[in-house]
Amino acid sequence: MDLPQTEYARSGDVSIAYQVFGEGPLDLVFVPPHVSNVELVWEMPRRAAGMRRLAEFSRVITFDKRGTGLSDRMSGAPSLEERMDDVRAVMDAVGSSRAALLGVQEGGPMSILFAATYPDRCLAVALYATFARAAWSPDHFWRPTMQEFERTAREYERAWATRAVIESLVDSLHPNIDAGEREALIPRFARFHRQSASPGAAAALERMNAEIDVRDVLSAVQVPTTVFVHKAAPDPIQRDAAFLADNLPTAQLVTFNDDGGLAFFSGDLDLRTGELRRVLEDAARQGVATSERSLATVLFTDLIDSTARAVEIGDNAWRDLLVRHHERVRAELARYRGRELDTAGDGFFASFDGPARAIRCACAIQDAVSELGLEMRAGLHTGECEQVDGKVAGVAVVTGARIAALGSAGDVLVSATVRDLVAGSGIKFDDRGMHALKGLPEQRHVFAVSRRTESH
């Protein structure tokens, strides 16, 4: 197979480098771990051999996420939502309406979020050596603490791609290669890392990855899902795999019993790619089922003291003011790709395919209506929603409405689920504590968007 050509897809204001190769009957998006370089991977024999095997049964789509490899650089690190946008932009560029996703290590959570958000564009999800939550919590006691993530980030800044670091990485990814292959791989791997990210970019990614938490969206993944794990993987990776397999509704757990390491393209490539081929072809045989459920972020807005204001200025002036209010809200919904679902009096109900966009839209609406002399509150929640006769329904909608009702003038309130999903976005929050929501069985942790948040 000839080396594929690197192309670029436009995702917002960012150019994303990608390659396409293979002519198999299904599309497979390979979501790379940590840092990548779509051209230099071909200089590493095992990775190149593994990609060629994937090309035997699929059309492989691979890319460098923004900020890494040959894609545009950026300040900070990309959020999961931006990474989803990049995948969708690359799929659009190559004419892929539906693809399977292979998410390795930190590529896994984004793959999970993509499958939940865009079920009609996702054939299946395969996960390897990945996780639902990155940092320690009571139900993820095996994960590193935030302090440990910070130490790793500082180590990247100090010693990124040095020989000692690369030797340790090669030994964990490929523990059973012979001495000659190991010695040849180390300088290639070092060059790959240097040209995939700078020390600062690698550290920023590590800090962003520490905040990843997709536990609340696992139940929304309805496409066929396979969690791969190696028999000799460290205990934390085994526990991550078991947690995912137990909490993803359609998941199966597949264990590799070869002599490989943490890299997916390690050990017995025929075994590993063969198992992947089997589960993806099984998913393809199940056919394309249109889902009436998907993950969405719902936004509710409500004007404060609108009745008193109407009495103060009179009916005609109030009607004119409401028209201007509606125009401004709709302009911001269009700007942030929001979908207007309902308008009741002086409030709006809308949905978004990304929580960060929804938050920034709510803040923009706050600014726009304040220029009219109006005060507003807003509430957001991300959850699985049901499409019923063109409308969106479900517990997630009720939750969003109840959170909005907690607010006062100027508040943009969000659930903990929303807060967790916008890691890396630059959005900051103030803790508003636990709240019982009318008609719902469990209390919800609520946060307020801080106006210290980066400019939207």
GUBANU-934546 format. One record per residue (C-alpha): x, y, z; residue number from 1. Coordinates in Angstrom, 3 decimals. Layout:
N
ATOM       xx       yy       zz   k
ATOM        X        Y        Z NUM
...
//
This chain:
456
ATOM       xx       yy       zz   k
ATOM    0.000    0.000    0.000   1
ATOM    1.351    3.427   -0.955   2
ATOM    1.628    5.983    1.828   3
ATOM   -1.597    8.032    1.986   4
ATOM   -1.659   11.727    1.242   5
ATOM   -2.274   14.190    4.056   6
ATOM   -5.317   16.416    3.538   7
ATOM   -6.945   19.143    5.630   8
ATOM  -10.505   19.569    6.848   9
ATOM  -11.824   22.836    8.243  10
ATOM  -13.361   22.589   11.726  11
ATOM  -14.521   26.044   12.724  12
ATOM  -11.426   28.228   12.461  13
ATOM   -9.000   25.296   12.699  14
ATOM   -7.472   23.084    9.995  15
ATOM   -7.365   19.395   10.915  16
ATOM   -4.812   17.142    9.202  17
ATOM   -6.154   13.746    8.178  18
ATOM   -5.426   10.738    5.989  19
ATOM   -7.703    8.176    4.339  20
ATOM   -6.578    4.775    3.134  21
ATOM   -8.030    1.334    2.445  22
ATOM  -11.052    0.362    0.428  23
ATOM  -12.976   -1.865    2.828  24
ATOM  -16.783   -1.850    2.999  25
ATOM  -17.002    0.079    6.279  26
ATOM  -15.497    3.356    7.456  27
ATOM  -13.294    3.256   10.565  28
ATOM  -12.146    6.432   12.331  29
ATOM   -8.981    5.810   14.323  30
ATOM   -8.948    8.243   17.256  31
ATOM   -5.315    8.503   18.356  32
ATOM   -4.087    8.589   21.944  33
ATOM   -2.480   11.674   23.503  34
ATOM   -0.359   13.085   20.633  35
ATOM   -0.018   12.023   17.023  36
ATOM    1.467   12.845   13.640  37
ATOM   -0.327   11.258   10.707  38
ATOM    2.829   11.163    8.601  39
ATOM    5.443   10.073   11.115  40
ATOM    3.387    7.104   12.341  41
ATOM    4.326    5.358    9.103  42
ATOM    7.967    5.374   10.211  43
ATOM    7.144    3.071   13.139  44
ATOM    6.937   -0.469   11.793  45
ATOM    4.374   -1.972   14.179  46
ATOM    1.998    0.962   13.928  47
ATOM    2.343    0.989   10.133  48
ATOM    1.742   -2.766    9.942  49
ATOM   -1.329   -2.469   12.135  50
ATOM   -2.804    0.349   10.066  51
ATOM   -2.278   -1.670    6.890  52
ATOM   -4.181   -4.563    8.448  53
ATOM   -7.079   -2.234    9.277  54
ATOM   -7.078   -1.151    5.625  55
ATOM   -7.717   -4.757    4.575  56
ATOM  -11.291   -4.632    5.864  57
ATOM  -12.144   -0.930    6.159  58
ATOM  -11.615    2.537    4.807  59
ATOM   -9.467    3.992    7.580  60
ATOM   -9.805    7.659    8.514  61
ATOM   -7.162    8.996   10.866  62
ATOM   -6.344   12.530   11.977  63
ATOM   -4.266   14.717   14.268  64
ATOM   -6.427   16.436   16.826  65
ATOM   -6.139   20.195   16.971  66
ATOM   -2.981   21.362   18.669  67
ATOM   -0.991   18.256   17.729  68
ATOM    0.863   16.814   14.747  69
ATOM    0.126   18.533   11.454  70
ATOM   -3.107   20.170   12.607  71
ATOM   -3.293   23.833   13.565  72
ATOM   -1.742   24.800   16.869  73
ATOM   -3.861   26.458   19.531  74
ATOM   -3.498   27.866   23.005  75
ATOM   -4.343   25.414   25.769  76
ATOM   -5.811   22.019   24.941  77
ATOM   -8.901   20.979   22.973  78
ATOM  -12.054   20.041   24.836  79
ATOM  -13.957   16.832   24.100  80
ATOM  -16.589   18.894   22.289  81
ATOM  -13.984   20.429   19.979  82
ATOM  -12.530   16.988   19.319  83
ATOM  -16.006   15.778   18.368  84
ATOM  -16.346   18.697   15.985  85
ATOM  -13.016   17.750   14.418  86
ATOM  -14.087   14.133   13.855  87
ATOM  -17.336   15.241   12.288  88
ATOM  -15.517   17.747   10.061  89
ATOM  -13.105   15.067    8.839  90
ATOM  -15.948   12.613    8.214  91
ATOM  -17.777   15.273    6.221  92
ATOM  -14.630   16.050    4.220  93
ATOM  -14.228   12.417    3.135  94
ATOM  -17.946   11.830    2.518  95
ATOM  -18.446    9.442    5.446  96
ATOM  -22.024    9.471    6.667  97
ATOM  -21.513    6.700    9.240  98
ATOM  -18.350    5.208   10.688  99
ATOM  -17.067    2.998   13.469 100
ATOM  -14.721    4.643   15.977 101
ATOM  -11.619    3.034   17.478 102
ATOM  -10.693    5.067   20.550 103
ATOM   -7.359    4.224   22.164 104
ATOM   -6.347    5.488   25.619 105
ATOM   -7.458    9.133   25.924 106
ATOM   -9.163    8.881   22.523 107
ATOM  -11.791    6.692   24.193 108
ATOM  -13.884    9.245   26.130 109
ATOM  -14.343   11.416   23.039 110
ATOM  -15.405    8.327   21.064 111
ATOM  -17.978    7.537   23.760 112
ATOM  -19.299   11.109   23.705 113
ATOM  -19.462   11.104   19.894 114
ATOM  -21.441    7.845   19.838 115
ATOM  -23.933    9.178   22.381 116
ATOM  -24.338   12.531   20.625 117
ATOM  -24.410   11.347   17.004 118
ATOM  -25.809    7.777   17.053 119
ATOM  -26.924    8.048   13.427 120
ATOM  -23.324    8.705   12.364 121
ATOM  -21.730    5.995   14.489 122
ATOM  -21.768    2.358   13.375 123
ATOM  -19.968    1.022   16.465 124
ATOM  -17.383    1.936   19.082 125
ATOM  -14.243   -0.029   19.937 126
ATOM  -12.280    1.017   23.010 127
ATOM   -8.814   -0.011   24.133 128
ATOM   -6.886    0.846   27.324 129
ATOM   -9.232    3.741   27.998 130
ATOM  -11.412    5.089   30.799 131
ATOM  -14.644    6.873   31.703 132
ATOM  -13.108    9.132   34.327 133
ATOM   -9.470   10.190   34.346 134
ATOM   -8.845   11.291   37.920 135
ATOM   -9.436    9.707   41.302 136
ATOM  -12.931    9.582   42.754 137
ATOM  -14.572    7.219   45.270 138
ATOM  -15.807    4.925   42.483 139
ATOM  -12.518    5.319   40.555 140
ATOM  -10.098    4.908   43.429 141
ATOM   -7.544    3.276   41.123 142
ATOM   -7.118    6.397   38.975 143
ATOM   -4.331    8.970   39.509 144
ATOM   -5.032   11.959   41.719 145
ATOM   -5.090   15.469   40.295 146
ATOM   -1.757   16.060   42.009 147
ATOM   -0.274   13.071   40.172 148
ATOM   -1.574   14.412   36.853 149
ATOM    0.060   17.739   37.629 150
ATOM    3.376   16.057   38.387 151
ATOM    3.192   14.262   35.034 152
ATOM    2.415   17.533   33.241 153
ATOM    5.424   19.199   34.846 154
ATOM    7.567   16.229   33.876 155
ATOM    6.450   16.704   30.266 156
ATOM    7.489   20.344   30.456 157
ATOM   10.879   19.361   31.878 158
ATOM   11.743   16.180   29.979 159
ATOM    9.428   15.751   26.978 160
ATOM   10.827   13.249   24.466 161
ATOM   14.112   12.742   26.307 162
ATOM   15.677    9.322   25.894 163
ATOM   14.875    8.161   29.424 164
ATOM   11.196    9.066   29.020 165
ATOM   10.949    7.455   25.592 166
ATOM   12.658    4.260   26.772 167
ATOM   10.111    3.896   29.571 168
ATOM    7.234    4.535   27.160 169
ATOM    8.491    2.036   24.572 170
ATOM    8.902   -0.610   27.255 171
ATOM    5.304   -0.168   28.454 172
ATOM    3.827   -0.124   24.950 173
ATOM    5.959   -2.920   23.466 174
ATOM    7.429   -4.975   26.336 175
ATOM    8.424   -8.046   24.364 176
ATOM   10.218   -6.715   21.308 177
ATOM   13.829   -7.797   20.860 178
ATOM   16.748   -5.549   21.768 179
ATOM   17.542   -4.588   18.186 180
ATOM   13.993   -3.528   17.375 181
ATOM   13.792   -1.613   20.667 182
ATOM   16.997    0.285   19.950 183
ATOM   15.798    1.212   16.456 184
ATOM   12.376    2.304   17.719 185
ATOM   13.547    4.672   20.476 186
ATOM   14.958    7.491   18.256 187
ATOM   11.968    7.212   15.894 188
ATOM    9.578    7.416   18.815 189
ATOM   11.404   10.438   20.220 190
ATOM   11.210   12.236   16.880 191
ATOM    7.536   11.326   16.585 192
ATOM    6.809   12.917   19.968 193
ATOM    8.850   16.050   19.282 194
ATOM    7.005   16.635   16.007 195
ATOM    3.606   15.735   17.440 196
ATOM    3.580   18.292   20.258 197
ATOM    5.788   20.726   22.102 198
ATOM    6.486   20.179   25.811 199
ATOM    3.965   22.877   26.705 200
ATOM    1.273   21.407   24.441 201
ATOM    1.817   17.930   25.863 202
ATOM    1.527   19.306   29.399 203
ATOM   -1.661   21.212   28.512 204
ATOM   -3.177   18.035   27.107 205
ATOM   -2.282   16.138   30.282 206
ATOM   -3.949   18.783   32.438 207
ATOM   -7.054   18.789   30.256 208
ATOM   -7.197   14.989   30.202 209
ATOM   -7.118   14.952   34.004 210
ATOM  -10.552   16.627   33.993 211
ATOM  -12.228   14.144   31.626 212
ATOM  -15.351   12.506   33.030 213
ATOM  -17.957   10.879   30.782 214
ATOM  -19.538    8.605   33.403 215
ATOM  -22.901   10.357   33.152 216
ATOM  -23.197    9.751   29.409 217
ATOM  -22.304    6.048   29.287 218
ATOM  -25.962    4.997   29.531 219
ATOM  -26.762    7.082   26.436 220
ATOM  -24.503    5.013   24.134 221
ATOM  -26.799    2.725   22.177 222
ATOM  -24.519    1.602   19.335 223
ATOM  -22.642   -1.733   19.550 224
ATOM  -19.620   -1.245   21.812 225
ATOM  -16.585   -3.425   22.468 226
ATOM  -14.098   -2.867   25.275 227
ATOM  -10.723   -4.477   24.557 228
ATOM   -8.188   -5.123   27.304 229
ATOM   -4.909   -7.022   27.485 230
ATOM   -4.644   -9.904   29.944 231
ATOM   -1.436   -8.480   31.470 232
ATOM   -2.521   -4.832   31.571 233
ATOM   -1.918   -3.094   34.926 234
ATOM   -4.713   -3.313   37.475 235
ATOM   -6.028    0.256   36.875 236
ATOM   -6.531   -0.472   33.167 237
ATOM   -8.304   -3.741   33.999 238
ATOM  -10.607   -1.885   36.387 239
ATOM  -11.306    0.829   33.801 240
ATOM  -12.238   -1.823   31.246 241
ATOM  -14.525   -3.605   33.695 242
ATOM  -16.247   -0.333   34.653 243
ATOM  -16.878    0.538   31.002 244
ATOM  -18.129   -2.947   30.180 245
ATOM  -20.509   -2.852   33.166 246
ATOM  -21.896    0.614   32.429 247
ATOM  -22.107    0.825   28.633 248
ATOM  -25.509   -0.693   27.769 249
ATOM  -24.401   -2.702   24.714 250
ATOM  -20.791   -3.405   25.668 251
ATOM  -18.902   -6.665   25.399 252
ATOM  -15.495   -7.196   26.998 253
ATOM  -12.813   -8.848   24.877 254
ATOM   -9.454   -9.831   26.374 255
ATOM   -6.310  -10.131   24.264 256
ATOM   -4.225  -13.133   25.323 257
ATOM   -1.073  -12.380   23.364 258
ATOM    2.353  -11.152   24.495 259
ATOM    1.780   -7.516   23.571 260
ATOM    1.720   -4.364   25.687 261
ATOM   -0.348   -1.207   26.122 262
ATOM   -0.207   -0.155   22.463 263
ATOM   -3.129   -1.441   20.410 264
ATOM   -0.724   -2.232   17.569 265
ATOM    1.425   -4.481   19.735 266
ATOM    1.766   -8.211   20.203 267
ATOM   -0.118  -10.419   17.745 268
ATOM   -1.424   -7.964   15.162 269
ATOM   -3.404  -10.654   13.357 270
ATOM   -5.195  -11.497   16.598 271
ATOM   -5.915   -7.904   17.598 272
ATOM   -7.003   -6.551   14.237 273
ATOM   -8.861   -9.805   13.594 274
ATOM  -10.938   -9.368   16.748 275
ATOM  -11.631   -5.764   15.801 276
ATOM  -12.694   -6.836   12.328 277
ATOM  -15.039   -9.453   13.773 278
ATOM  -16.899   -7.051   16.084 279
ATOM  -17.160   -4.303   13.462 280
ATOM  -18.454   -6.661   10.778 281
ATOM  -20.978   -8.017   13.293 282
ATOM  -22.145   -4.444   13.898 283
ATOM  -22.386   -3.795   10.156 284
ATOM  -24.516   -6.917    9.690 285
ATOM  -26.968   -5.600   12.266 286
ATOM  -27.741   -2.813    9.809 287
ATOM  -28.348    0.879   10.285 288
ATOM  -30.979    1.591   12.902 289
ATOM  -32.241    5.153   13.168 290
ATOM  -32.142    6.157   16.811 291
ATOM  -34.857    8.282   18.359 292
ATOM  -32.612    8.937   21.362 293
ATOM  -29.386   10.890   21.544 294
ATOM  -27.320   12.916   23.959 295
ATOM  -28.144   16.618   23.930 296
ATOM  -27.692   19.706   26.071 297
ATOM  -30.950   21.473   26.816 298
ATOM  -31.161   25.182   27.588 299
ATOM  -34.031   26.983   29.276 300
ATOM  -34.159   30.774   29.524 301
ATOM  -36.631   32.870   31.475 302
ATOM  -37.014   36.625   31.969 303
ATOM  -37.104   37.891   35.555 304
ATOM  -40.040   40.044   36.790 305
ATOM  -41.496   40.238   33.291 306
ATOM  -45.058   40.856   34.538 307
ATOM  -43.993   43.853   36.592 308
ATOM  -42.041   45.233   33.637 309
ATOM  -45.037   44.807   31.325 310
ATOM  -47.251   46.702   33.774 311
ATOM  -44.617   49.413   34.091 312
ATOM  -44.230   50.156   30.367 313
ATOM  -47.662   49.126   29.042 314
ATOM  -48.855   46.385   26.730 315
ATOM  -47.789   47.878   23.401 316
ATOM  -44.271   48.733   24.525 317
ATOM  -43.956   45.313   26.165 318
ATOM  -44.967   43.556   22.942 319
ATOM  -42.355   45.545   21.029 320
ATOM  -39.734   44.735   23.656 321
ATOM  -40.582   41.027   23.490 322
ATOM  -40.159   41.056   19.709 323
ATOM  -36.691   42.541   20.088 324
ATOM  -35.917   40.018   22.858 325
ATOM  -36.945   37.106   20.634 326
ATOM  -34.879   38.440   17.736 327
ATOM  -31.768   38.626   19.885 328
ATOM  -32.259   35.178   21.419 329
ATOM  -32.762   33.612   17.989 330
ATOM  -29.695   35.367   16.605 331
ATOM  -27.544   33.840   19.367 332
ATOM  -29.125   30.399   18.903 333
ATOM  -28.208   30.541   15.227 334
ATOM  -24.675   31.697   16.041 335
ATOM  -24.065   28.779   18.421 336
ATOM  -25.907   26.104   16.416 337
ATOM  -28.761   25.859   18.891 338
ATOM  -32.095   24.391   17.883 339
ATOM  -35.154   26.297   19.075 340
ATOM  -37.695   23.803   20.401 341
ATOM  -40.320   25.938   22.087 342
ATOM  -41.135   29.492   23.099 343
ATOM  -43.542   30.124   25.929 344
ATOM  -44.192   33.774   26.612 345
ATOM  -40.819   35.258   27.475 346
ATOM  -38.842   32.001   27.795 347
ATOM  -37.020   29.780   25.314 348
ATOM  -36.314   26.059   25.234 349
ATOM  -33.469   24.983   22.947 350
ATOM  -31.085   22.076   22.460 351
ATOM  -27.434   21.808   21.428 352
ATOM  -25.093   19.044   20.352 353
ATOM  -22.320   20.418   22.576 354
ATOM  -22.486   21.678   26.171 355
ATOM  -19.774   24.336   25.821 356
ATOM  -21.620   25.878   22.871 357
ATOM  -24.812   25.842   24.935 358
ATOM  -23.118   27.627   27.843 359
ATOM  -21.562   30.260   25.605 360
ATOM  -24.908   30.789   23.905 361
ATOM  -26.625   31.284   27.267 362
ATOM  -23.997   33.851   28.299 363
ATOM  -24.347   35.641   24.959 364
ATOM  -28.118   35.751   25.374 365
ATOM  -27.660   37.204   28.864 366
ATOM  -25.506   39.986   27.419 367
ATOM  -27.887   40.623   24.521 368
ATOM  -31.065   40.905   26.614 369
ATOM  -29.359   43.024   29.284 370
ATOM  -28.786   45.631   26.573 371
ATOM  -32.572   45.806   26.326 372
ATOM  -32.843   46.506   30.048 373
ATOM  -34.086   42.963   30.765 374
ATOM  -32.881   40.446   33.329 375
ATOM  -32.775   36.724   32.618 376
ATOM  -31.886   33.400   34.182 377
ATOM  -30.886   30.229   32.355 378
ATOM  -30.443   26.553   33.157 379
ATOM  -28.674   23.752   31.288 380
ATOM  -28.388   19.996   31.553 381
ATOM  -26.887   17.301   29.329 382
ATOM  -28.591   13.942   29.076 383
ATOM  -30.242   11.393   26.855 384
ATOM  -33.219   12.925   25.084 385
ATOM  -36.006   11.325   23.103 386
ATOM  -37.246   12.659   19.789 387
ATOM  -41.064   12.527   19.780 388
ATOM  -42.937   14.014   16.805 389
ATOM  -40.111   16.455   16.174 390
ATOM  -39.942   17.481   19.815 391
ATOM  -37.390   16.639   22.505 392
ATOM  -38.569   14.955   25.689 393
ATOM  -37.298   12.938   28.615 394
ATOM  -35.952   13.272   32.140 395
ATOM  -33.030   15.368   30.864 396
ATOM  -35.500   18.031   29.684 397
ATOM  -37.266   18.112   33.041 398
ATOM  -33.911   18.345   34.800 399
ATOM  -32.851   21.319   32.697 400
ATOM  -36.101   23.144   33.393 401
ATOM  -35.836   22.523   37.134 402
ATOM  -32.239   23.775   37.218 403
ATOM  -33.275   26.958   35.404 404
ATOM  -36.004   27.541   37.985 405
ATOM  -33.366   27.673   40.736 406
ATOM  -31.721   30.731   39.213 407
ATOM  -31.872   34.400   39.986 408
ATOM  -31.307   37.361   37.671 409
ATOM  -28.062   36.961   35.762 410
ATOM  -27.579   33.286   36.622 411
ATOM  -26.542   30.633   34.108 412
ATOM  -26.862   27.413   36.101 413
ATOM  -25.670   23.994   34.952 414
ATOM  -25.716   20.448   36.233 415
ATOM  -22.560   18.625   37.281 416
ATOM  -22.852   16.592   34.079 417
ATOM  -22.480   19.736   31.990 418
ATOM  -19.592   20.951   34.133 419
ATOM  -17.751   17.625   33.704 420
ATOM  -18.187   17.548   29.922 421
ATOM  -16.677   20.972   29.234 422
ATOM  -13.195   20.215   30.596 423
ATOM  -10.634   22.127   28.568 424
ATOM  -13.120   24.735   27.348 425
ATOM  -11.872   27.542   29.604 426
ATOM  -15.312   27.867   31.199 427
ATOM  -15.207   28.393   34.964 428
ATOM  -17.874   27.703   37.561 429
ATOM  -18.970   28.625   41.066 430
ATOM  -20.352   25.831   43.226 431
ATOM  -24.031   26.296   44.124 432
ATOM  -24.332   23.051   46.106 433
ATOM  -26.771   20.146   46.053 434
ATOM  -30.441   20.754   45.265 435
ATOM  -33.601   18.687   45.304 436
ATOM  -35.394   19.165   41.990 437
ATOM  -39.184   19.011   41.961 438
ATOM  -40.496   15.676   40.704 439
ATOM  -37.056   14.071   40.407 440
ATOM  -35.822   11.387   42.814 441
ATOM  -32.206   12.426   43.302 442
ATOM  -30.561   15.660   44.305 443
ATOM  -28.402   17.365   41.706 444
ATOM  -25.131   19.208   42.140 445
ATOM  -25.572   22.629   40.546 446
ATOM  -22.931   25.100   39.382 447
ATOM  -23.151   28.690   38.161 448
ATOM  -21.140   29.821   35.156 449
ATOM  -18.659   32.380   36.405 450
ATOM  -18.369   35.615   34.516 451
ATOM  -14.639   35.088   34.965 452
ATOM  -15.086   32.602   32.107 453
ATOM  -12.981   33.209   29.023 454
ATOM  -14.529   35.407   26.352 455
ATOM  -17.130   33.666   24.251 456
//
